[in-house]
């Protein structure tokens, strides 16, 4: 996960939180009942070699080893509808629903999360609510994102019978409620969101604020409490009583240097519950520079991110950052590395330095490359002590083609060289993946 760039995620590239956003589908009007029919679809073909640096694909259900050569395909389709009925000029009843059918074919994904023929049709969104002026209240199954999805974005982990782990089209939070206020440069939300069982079945209750300051930077803050709803035997990660605090500054530009864009975010997990104390941190800082006077206007970016690890995993203080419901909106945000981020490190006990260079060959074609240097924050990998913090170096070359506003296609080649920690824990082969996919939104 994730390659499915939804309309909501596309709009959220501005860094502001939101609930449901419509895409330009087929609109209709029936005696004042306005609606829009939409259809989304996606497909991917992935060829991987040297899986897990030579350790091979490990099936998460029966621990069988599928070897180091893994090829698979994924498909999904998502029809949906949004509705609105005006009770007064500034009062509207609204709702929406969608279903998703998805499948994995071939060898199953390289991480062992899905097998061939895994997949199903299931309800995705089903929400209703009321908009009164600048206020909006919705409840049900719905999408929601804070900032760029650093902590809150995806309510579903697409594994096992869900199918399509890599495309990951299922994102809605279940049993959720959102109260939002939007006025000019200010956005605020009060939210209660429930994740799916594969993520651990927990509820996020919080408040989020975003403010666009002088049209130069978007400042944001979030406070959130986590309640675990899974039984003690089901939940492998302690979360009860966790409190999450988040500050961010996104899309910042200096008055005298418009070519430079800055982003930064800090988050802390504190609190205690059921005998467990929480003391974890995560942060990143990023700079993007656009060379407007060079041919093809290339953009060079650097980002360093840190997600804390635990120097004493067996005690009653959890210091490893819990990624909770992180999401995907674009390359490396917040799935860091298409190989490492999908199958090996998941924004916990991790430090990443990242260099990105991309350019628009035309209005519809983008060519880019990314180099990642991954290190462990503490010297252990999946509970195994290791002698070296350096984990792996990943490289990707990608070509994105968007011939219409509705169609997105991409071709990417990734190769990952293991470093000390990965060699000790897994192997010393190069982990490679060739990825081809498209998504269609109407």
Secondary structure, 3 states (H helix, E strand, C coil): CCCCCCHHHHHHHHCCCECCCCCCCEEEEECCEEEEEEEEEEEEEEEEECHHHHCCCECCCCCCECCCCEEEEEEEEEEEEEEEEEEECCEEEEEEEEEEEEEEEECCCCCCCCCCCCEEEEEEEEEEEEEECCEEEEEEEECCECCCCCCECCCCCCCHHHCCCCCCCCCCEEEEEEEEEEECCEEEEEEEEECCHHHCCEEEEEEEEEEEECCCEEEEEEEEEEEECCCCCCCCCCCCCEEEEEEEEEEEEECCEEEEEEEEEEEEEEEEECCEEECEEEEEEEEEEECCCCCCCCEEEEEEEEECCCCCCCCCEECCCCCCECCCCECCECCCCCCHHHHCCCCCCEEEEEEEEEEECCCCEEEEEEEEEEECCCCEECCEECCCCEEEEEEEEEEEECCCCCEEEEEEEEEEEECHHHHHHCCCCCEEEEEEEEEEEC
